Amino acid sequence: MDQKAVRRWLGGEHGVRQNSQWAIADAAARAAGWVPPTLDEYVDEQYSDRKGSLRPIFDRVRTILEKLGPDVGVEGRASYIPFVRRRQFAAVAAATRSRVDVGLRYTDAPASGLLQPANAPGQATHKLSLTSVDEVTSEVESLLCVAYEQNG
């Protein structure tokens, strides 16, 4: 079942609003036997083929984020992996073949030359761009921690 086509039809033909489109299309797909991908399947898909070399960067950032506290949840999405506390505070995406973007949500962004204003991935207000595991420094860890603290 093409959920995107179902959502488009619901909105165009019946004026159903976006959130309801998603809920109806998801329920119809599940009733037809569709099973959503697991978190691991989402991650494996994002870091396969040409972006496979970025997986160690993702794994390192994920390890740091998950160790920030027992309340960190990890969710799967088609194009990024969000990390959630009370609300999403970080999102990691294989942006290009050679770069991982880490979106961070701040209420008061710390001063850092590593941060760029952004509105993606996820609910980011800022992002970090990483091209190697070596770039995941103590400063990056600190920036991840501040995002976690500001979203609890």
Summary of the structure (lengths in Angstrom):
residues: 152
radius of gyration: 17.2
end to end distance: 37.6
largest distance: 52.4
contacts: 442
relative contact order: 0.13
helix: 45%
strand: 18%
